[in-house]
């Protein structure tokens, strides 16, 4: 297993360093840079070389849906690919917790527990997205499920603002309909397309398909903040408190949280997660567990997964502040590609 003790927030890949349903489902908005008539006349291979020379790429996600990005590189000479995140803000009383490296999640959760209102969250502004994109010629942005947040709409507004200044710039915004930390396979698919000289639209289409194939499930340490934010029914919350009910949830096709298993106490969590992995079609391969202050529990789950699926490649990472806010202390989010 691969265990990361720090947050997964900002990385760079440089070849020189070795370097419900259609509505609300994955939506992709892209505009492809025009190729002048002289380049078109040179044929398909020349087109590919021209696209590869457009070497400034930026992958950006909000802090609700991080990407695992490979450390090494092979054969991407002359192509720089940056990865960055734009943070959500969690506000409790008069204190703002910015979801970026160094956020004190334990302090934030204690503050929330002692706050009658429970706090609130704010998605990144359009200007925050624009700043994260910088002046890269090719940008692919990934957002937390649009059914749970306004981050997607904010990124779309940023795309319109960017195109007012440069209409030919390549910018795609993908509503992941999910949350957590997405497997490295997603970034690899994008890298391979860039290395092969595929068109921007073709690369976005491949990323679109990969995101649609990612399964997301949740082991919720607490339902409180989901209920206060209107993400779950209040009657469910009352029953959870009254009868000590724990829950396993999955992301629906429209990007909402569906409770798959409800049970009393936490002892059944691991067996129910294994059951849910079977139900959703996990057959081994790459899987990511992000956790809220529960590395021991995530490791235990990782060992159980590897015992059940011998070829499972499990990565364990800390959850972001936003995901920790919603799933509570001890919670976990599991992601894998079908």
C-alpha positions as CSV (number, residue, x, y, z in Angstrom):
1,X,0.0,0.0,0.0
2,X,1.0,3.6,-0.6
3,X,0.5,5.8,2.4
4,X,0.8,9.6,2.2
5,X,1.0,11.5,5.5
6,X,0.7,15.0,4.1
7,X,-2.0,16.5,1.9
8,X,-2.3,16.0,-1.8
9,X,-2.6,19.5,-3.0
10,X,0.0,20.9,-5.4
11,X,2.4,19.0,-7.6
12,X,4.2,19.6,-10.9
13,X,5.2,17.2,-13.6
14,X,8.1,18.3,-15.8
15,X,9.8,16.0,-18.3
16,X,13.1,17.5,-17.7
17,X,12.9,16.4,-14.0
18,X,12.2,12.7,-14.9
19,X,10.3,14.6,-14.4
20,X,-29.5,12.3,-12.5
21,X,-28.9,10.8,-15.7
22,X,-27.9,13.2,-18.3
23,X,-28.9,16.3,-16.3
24,X,-26.3,17.1,-13.6
25,X,-24.1,14.2,-14.8
26,X,-20.6,14.7,-16.1
27,X,-20.6,17.9,-18.2
28,X,-17.8,18.9,-20.3
29,X,-17.3,22.4,-21.8
30,X,-14.4,22.9,-24.1
31,X,-13.1,25.1,-26.8
32,X,-10.4,23.9,-29.1
33,X,-7.6,26.3,-30.3
34,X,-7.8,26.9,-34.1
35,X,-5.0,25.5,-36.3
36,X,-4.1,27.8,-39.1
37,X,-4.5,26.6,-42.7
38,X,-0.8,26.1,-43.3
39,X,-0.5,23.7,-40.4
40,X,-3.6,21.8,-41.6
41,X,-2.1,21.2,-45.0
42,X,0.9,19.5,-43.6
43,X,-1.2,16.4,-42.7
44,X,-2.1,14.4,-39.6
45,X,1.4,13.8,-38.3
46,X,2.3,17.5,-38.6
47,X,-0.9,18.3,-36.7
48,X,0.1,16.0,-33.9
49,X,3.6,17.6,-33.7
50,X,2.1,21.1,-33.7
51,X,-0.2,20.1,-30.8
52,X,2.7,18.5,-28.8
53,X,4.6,21.8,-29.2
54,X,1.7,23.5,-27.4
55,X,3.5,22.4,-24.2
56,X,1.9,24.5,-21.5
57,X,-0.8,22.5,-19.7
58,X,-2.6,22.9,-16.4
59,X,-4.7,20.4,-14.6
60,X,-6.7,22.1,-11.8
61,X,-9.2,20.7,-9.3
62,X,-11.0,22.2,-6.4
63,X,-10.2,20.9,-3.0
64,X,-13.3,18.6,-3.0
65,X,-11.9,16.4,-5.7
66,X,-8.1,16.0,-5.8
67,X,-6.2,14.1,-8.4
68,X,-3.3,11.7,-7.7
69,X,-0.6,12.8,-10.1
70,X,2.4,10.5,-11.1
71,X,5.8,11.4,-9.7
72,X,7.9,10.3,-12.7
73,X,7.7,10.8,-16.4
74,X,8.9,9.1,-19.5
75,X,9.1,10.6,-23.0
76,X,7.3,13.9,-22.4
77,X,10.3,15.9,-23.5
78,X,9.5,19.6,-23.8
79,X,6.0,19.3,-22.3
80,X,5.2,20.8,-18.9
81,X,2.1,19.8,-17.0
82,X,1.2,21.6,-13.8
83,X,-1.3,20.4,-11.3
84,X,-2.9,22.8,-8.7
85,X,-6.0,23.0,-6.5
86,X,-8.3,25.9,-5.7
87,X,-9.5,25.8,-2.1
88,X,-12.9,25.8,-0.6
89,X,-13.4,27.8,2.6
90,X,-15.0,26.4,5.7
91,X,-16.4,29.2,8.0
92,X,-17.2,28.6,11.7
93,X,-18.4,31.5,13.8
94,X,-16.1,34.3,12.6
95,X,-13.2,32.0,11.6
96,X,-12.4,31.0,8.0
97,X,-10.5,27.8,7.5
98,X,-8.9,27.8,4.0
99,X,-8.7,24.3,2.6
100,X,-5.1,24.3,1.6
101,X,-1.8,22.8,2.9
102,X,-1.5,23.5,6.6
103,X,-5.2,23.6,7.4
104,X,-5.7,22.3,11.0
105,X,-8.5,19.8,10.4
106,X,-8.6,18.6,14.1
107,X,-9.0,22.2,15.3
108,X,-11.7,22.9,12.7
109,X,-13.7,19.9,13.6
110,X,-13.5,20.7,17.4
111,X,-14.6,24.2,16.6
112,X,-17.6,22.9,14.6
113,X,-18.6,20.5,17.4
114,X,-18.7,23.5,19.8
115,X,-20.6,25.8,17.4
116,X,-24.4,25.7,17.4
117,X,-24.7,26.6,13.7
118,X,-22.2,23.9,12.6
119,X,-20.4,26.2,10.1
120,X,-20.8,26.6,6.4
121,X,-18.7,26.2,3.2
122,X,-17.9,28.5,0.3
123,X,-16.8,27.3,-3.1
124,X,-13.9,28.9,-5.0
125,X,-14.7,32.1,-6.8
126,X,-14.3,32.5,-10.5
127,X,-11.3,34.7,-9.9
128,X,-9.7,31.9,-7.8
129,X,-10.1,29.5,-10.7
130,X,-8.6,32.1,-13.1
131,X,-5.6,32.6,-10.9
132,X,-5.0,28.9,-10.6
133,X,-5.2,28.5,-14.4
134,X,-2.6,31.2,-14.9
135,X,-1.7,31.7,-18.6
136,X,-1.5,28.0,-19.6
137,X,-2.6,27.4,-23.2
138,X,-4.4,24.2,-22.3
139,X,-6.5,23.8,-19.1
140,X,-8.6,21.0,-17.8
141,X,-10.5,21.8,-14.6
142,X,-12.2,19.2,-12.4
143,X,-14.9,20.2,-9.9
144,X,-16.7,18.6,-6.9
145,X,-20.1,17.2,-7.9
146,X,-22.3,20.1,-9.2
147,X,-25.2,18.5,-7.2
148,X,-23.3,19.2,-4.0
149,X,-21.6,22.5,-4.7
150,X,-21.5,25.7,-6.8
151,X,-17.9,25.1,-7.7
152,X,-18.8,23.9,-11.3
153,X,-20.8,27.0,-12.0
154,X,-18.0,29.1,-10.7
155,X,-15.4,27.5,-12.9
156,X,-17.8,27.9,-15.9
157,X,-18.0,31.6,-15.2
158,X,-14.2,31.7,-15.0
159,X,-14.0,30.0,-18.4
160,X,-16.3,32.7,-19.9
161,X,-14.1,35.4,-18.4
162,X,-10.9,33.8,-19.8
163,X,-12.4,33.5,-23.3
164,X,-13.4,37.2,-23.3
165,X,-9.7,37.9,-23.2
166,X,-8.5,35.0,-25.3
167,X,-11.3,33.3,-27.3
168,X,-9.0,30.7,-28.8
169,X,-7.7,29.4,-25.4
170,X,-8.4,25.7,-24.7
171,X,-10.3,25.4,-21.4
172,X,-12.5,22.4,-20.4
173,X,-14.5,22.2,-17.1
174,X,-15.6,18.7,-16.0
175,X,-18.2,18.1,-13.3
176,X,-16.9,14.9,-11.7
177,X,-20.2,14.1,-10.0
178,X,-18.0,12.8,-7.2
179,X,-15.6,13.8,-4.4
180,X,-12.4,12.6,-2.6
181,X,-9.1,11.8,-4.3
182,X,-9.3,10.4,-7.8
183,X,-6.9,7.5,-8.9
184,X,-3.7,8.2,-10.8
185,X,-5.2,6.5,-13.8
186,X,-7.1,9.7,-14.6
187,X,-4.0,11.8,-14.9
188,X,-2.1,9.1,-16.8
189,X,-4.8,9.1,-19.5
190,X,-4.4,12.8,-19.9
191,X,-0.6,12.5,-20.0
192,X,-0.7,9.8,-22.6
193,X,-3.0,11.8,-24.8
194,X,-0.6,14.8,-24.6
195,X,2.4,12.6,-25.3
196,X,0.7,11.1,-28.4
197,X,-0.1,14.5,-29.7
198,X,-3.9,14.0,-29.5
199,X,-6.2,17.0,-30.0
200,X,-7.4,18.9,-27.0
201,X,-10.9,17.7,-27.6
202,X,-9.8,14.1,-27.8
203,X,-7.9,14.4,-24.6
204,X,-10.9,16.0,-22.8
205,X,-13.2,13.3,-24.2
206,X,-10.8,10.6,-22.8
207,X,-10.8,12.3,-19.4
208,X,-14.6,12.6,-19.6
209,X,-14.9,8.9,-20.1
210,X,-12.5,8.1,-17.3
211,X,-14.3,10.3,-14.8
212,X,-17.6,8.6,-15.7
213,X,-16.0,5.3,-14.9
214,X,-14.9,6.3,-11.4
215,X,-16.9,4.9,-8.5
216,X,-17.1,6.8,-5.2
217,X,-18.2,5.5,-1.9
218,X,-18.3,7.0,1.6
219,X,-17.9,5.6,5.1
220,X,-19.4,8.5,7.1
221,X,-18.0,9.2,10.5
222,X,-20.8,11.7,11.2
223,X,-24.0,12.7,9.3
224,X,-24.3,16.0,11.2
225,X,-22.8,18.5,8.7
226,X,-24.3,16.7,5.6
227,X,-27.8,17.1,7.2
228,X,-27.2,20.8,8.3
229,X,-26.1,21.6,4.7
230,X,-29.2,19.9,3.3
231,X,-27.3,17.1,1.6
232,X,-29.3,14.4,3.6
233,X,-32.8,14.2,4.9
234,X,-33.3,15.5,8.5
235,X,-35.3,12.4,9.4
236,X,-32.2,10.3,8.5
237,X,-30.2,12.4,10.8
238,X,-32.6,12.1,13.7
239,X,-32.6,8.3,13.3
240,X,-28.8,8.2,13.1
241,X,-28.5,10.1,16.4
242,X,-31.4,8.3,18.1
243,X,-30.3,4.7,17.2
244,X,-26.5,5.1,16.8
245,X,-26.8,4.4,13.0
246,X,-23.7,4.4,10.8
247,X,-23.9,4.6,7.0
248,X,-22.1,3.6,3.8
249,X,-23.0,5.9,0.9
250,X,-22.2,5.9,-2.8
251,X,-22.2,8.7,-5.4
252,X,-25.4,8.4,-7.6
253,X,-25.2,8.9,-11.4
254,X,-26.3,12.5,-10.9
255,X,-23.6,13.1,-8.3
256,X,-25.7,13.0,-5.1
257,X,-25.0,10.9,-2.0
258,X,-27.1,7.8,-1.8
259,X,-27.1,5.8,1.4
260,X,-26.5,2.1,0.5
261,X,-26.1,0.5,3.9
262,X,-27.4,1.7,7.3
263,X,-26.4,-0.2,10.4
264,X,-25.9,0.2,14.1
265,X,-22.5,1.0,15.5
266,X,-19.1,1.2,13.7
267,X,-18.0,-2.5,14.0
268,X,-19.7,-3.4,10.7
269,X,-18.2,-0.6,8.7
270,X,-15.3,-2.6,7.2
271,X,-17.4,-5.6,6.2
272,X,-20.1,-3.3,4.7
273,X,-17.4,-1.5,2.7
274,X,-16.1,-4.7,1.3
275,X,-19.7,-5.7,0.4
276,X,-20.2,-2.3,-1.3
277,X,-17.0,-2.8,-3.3
278,X,-18.4,-6.1,-4.5
279,X,-21.8,-4.6,-5.3
280,X,-20.3,-1.7,-7.3
281,X,-18.1,-4.1,-9.4
282,X,-14.6,-3.6,-8.0
283,X,-12.3,-6.3,-9.5
284,X,-8.9,-5.2,-8.3
285,X,-6.5,-2.6,-9.6
286,X,-6.0,1.0,-8.4
287,X,-8.0,2.2,-5.4
288,X,-7.6,5.3,-3.2
289,X,-8.7,5.7,0.4
290,X,-8.8,9.2,1.7
291,X,-9.6,9.5,5.4
292,X,-10.4,12.1,8.1
293,X,-7.9,11.6,11.0
294,X,-8.3,7.8,10.6
295,X,-5.0,6.5,9.1
296,X,-5.2,3.3,11.2
297,X,-8.8,2.6,10.0
298,X,-7.8,3.3,6.4
299,X,-4.8,0.9,6.7
300,X,-7.1,-1.8,8.1
301,X,-9.5,-1.4,5.2
302,X,-6.6,-1.4,2.8
303,X,-5.3,-4.8,4.2
304,X,-8.8,-6.3,4.0
305,X,-9.1,-5.1,0.4
306,X,-5.8,-6.6,-0.6
307,X,-6.7,-9.9,1.1
308,X,-9.9,-10.0,-1.0
309,X,-8.4,-8.8,-4.2
310,X,-4.8,-9.8,-4.5
311,X,-4.0,-7.4,-7.3
312,X,-5.5,-4.3,-5.6
313,X,-3.1,-1.3,-5.6
314,X,-4.2,0.7,-2.6
315,X,-3.2,4.3,-1.9
316,X,-4.0,6.0,1.4
317,X,-4.1,9.8,1.7
318,X,-5.5,12.4,4.2
319,X,-8.8,13.9,3.2
320,X,-9.1,17.5,2.4
321,X,-10.7,20.0,4.8
322,X,-13.9,20.1,2.8
323,X,-14.3,16.3,2.7
324,X,-13.4,16.0,6.3
325,X,-16.0,18.7,7.2
326,X,-18.8,16.6,5.5
327,X,-17.8,13.1,6.4
328,X,-16.6,13.7,10.0
329,X,-13.8,12.4,12.1
330,X,-13.1,8.8,11.3
331,X,-14.8,8.9,7.9
332,X,-13.3,7.6,4.6
333,X,-13.9,8.1,0.9
334,X,-13.0,5.3,-1.4
335,X,-12.5,5.8,-5.2
336,X,-11.6,3.5,-8.0
337,X,-12.1,3.2,-11.7
338,X,-14.4,0.5,-13.1
